[in-house]
Amino acid sequence: MIIGPSPPLLVDYAPAAASLFNNMKLPAAVVTAGMISLGFATRFPELPRDTLEKVYVQSLRAQCAKLERLHIVLGLVSVTSELIVVLWAAVAVNQLTERAYEPASSVWELIHRDCDLAWSAVNSHYILGIIGFTGMLWLRAYVMLLSASASKSLMNAASTGTAAATCLMVSIVNRGVESGGGTAVDRYGNTILDLFAHYAALLLQLATDQTSPGPLQLSAMVLETASLCFMFNVLLTESDDAFEEQVNEDDSCPIDAYDVLADDNELSKLTKSEVEKLKTCVDLEEVEEQRNSFLEKTISTYNFHVKNSTWLQR
């Protein structure tokens, strides 16, 4: 008599599944608070005002303004992604608590059978929010380093370190997606892209379901696609030689800035950014001269009154 393998033991894994969703909801809520504080409650760093000792070219200031706009959009996308995680996880926990689910052989089987869309959505949006949060940190750190007159090597170190952290985070997610429920069948794929594709396919399938259509879900997908198209259009049309004008070693105002601007031969040899820098230097020199002249008049007037006061006392 040959005894076959015993069937797997079926257990009510709904509480365990609810615990998994709670594990995603709490970190998402904490990250959302940090994003709101960093992205909207705190002002984006700015380059210092031009002085005679240091002048920032206009192209670099324009580039920092673009980074500020990108920071706002990135913060908006990241915060909304994490809010979607909180909402979807909360609804899933309520459903797992309120409803009676059939027993399953594992938590993965229950999630894949009854909560597949919610679980893939929670993981996808949580990852997008974390990556966007990392991008926000890099944008702020880069402009802060420019403001602090950091060397190019230090700025490259900060950029490569942030890129390394991003690569490691994506790798961690890839390993998690590849592991899945423990077997080659119980998983979404091999990489993070498979997770995103699975989530989009489930969302589209549910949105176009004939028995229970989801017009708002379909509208969300259409609007998100339009948003990405607008974003790529902005990046393509407004892109220029990014960070071409780095902070040079000698970025102070030259002594003969006015003479160079008055000489047409010397002026023709300069680039547009160099001409802008010289004009800024001339303006700063005029302001400095006016300030010094005002101070000299004030001191002269004060000394005159002091002398007259002393003479009258005598």
Residue pairs with C-beta under 8 A, 6 or more apart in sequence:
8 105
9 105
10 103
10 104
10 105
11 103
11 104
11 105
12 101
12 103
13 101
13 103
13 104
13 106
13 107
13 109
13 110
14 96
14 97
14 99
14 101
14 110
15 96
16 107
17 92
17 96
17 107
17 110
17 111
17 115
18 92
18 93
18 96
18 97
20 107
20 111
20 119
21 89
21 92
21 93
21 96
21 115
21 118
21 119
21 122
22 89
22 93
24 85
24 89
24 122
24 123
24 126
25 85
25 86
25 89
25 90
25 93
27 126
28 82
28 85
28 86
28 89
28 126
28 129
29 82
29 86
31 82
31 129
31 130
31 133
32 79
32 82
32 83
32 86
32 129
34 133
35 75
35 78
35 79
35 82
35 129
35 133
35 136
36 79
38 75
38 133
38 136
38 137
38 140
39 71
39 72
39 74
39 75
39 76
39 78
39 79
39 136
40 75
44 68
44 71
44 72
44 140
44 143
45 140
45 143
45 144
45 147
46 64
46 143
46 147
47 56
47 60
47 61
47 64
47 143
47 146
47 147
48 54
48 56
48 147
50 56
50 280
50 284
51 284
52 252
52 253
52 281
52 284
52 285
52 288
53 252
53 253
54 149
54 251
54 252
55 251
55 252
55 253
55 277
55 280
55 281
55 284
56 247
56 251
57 245
57 273
57 276
57 277
58 273
58 276
59 240
59 244
59 245
59 273
60 146
60 243
60 245
60 246
60 247
63 240
63 242
63 243
63 245
64 143
64 146
66 238
67 139
67 142
67 143
68 143
70 139
71 136
71 139
71 140
73 231
74 132
74 135
74 136
74 139
75 132
75 136
77 128
77 132
78 128
78 129
78 132
78 133
78 135
78 136
79 129
81 125
81 126
81 128
81 129
81 132
82 125
82 126
82 129
84 121
84 125
85 121
85 122
85 125
85 126
85 129
88 118
88 121
88 122
88 125
89 118
89 122
91 118
92 115
92 118
92 119
92 122
95 115
96 115
101 110
101 114
104 110
104 113
106 181
106 182
106 186
108 180
108 181
108 182
108 186
109 181
109 186
111 119
112 119
112 181
112 186
116 202
117 199
117 202
117 203
117 206
120 188
120 195
120 198
120 199
120 202
121 199
121 203
123 195
123 199
124 195
124 196
124 199
127 169
127 173
127 192
127 195
130 169
131 166
131 169
131 170
134 162
134 165
134 166
134 169
137 162
138 158
138 159
138 162
141 158
141 162
142 155
142 158
142 159
145 154
145 155
145 158
146 155
146 247
149 247
152 246
152 247
170 192
173 192
173 195
174 190
174 191
174 192
177 187
177 188
177 189
177 190
177 191
177 192
177 194
177 195
178 187
178 189
178 190
178 191
179 187
180 186
180 187
180 188
181 187
188 194
188 195
188 198
189 195
189 197
189 198
200 221
203 217
203 221
204 218
204 221
206 212
206 214
206 217
207 213
207 214
207 215
207 217
207 218
207 221
208 214
208 218
245 273
253 277
253 280
253 281
253 284
253 285
254 260
254 278
254 281
257 278
257 281
257 282
257 285
258 282
258 285
260 266
260 267
260 270
260 278
261 267
261 275
261 278
261 279
261 282
267 275
270 278
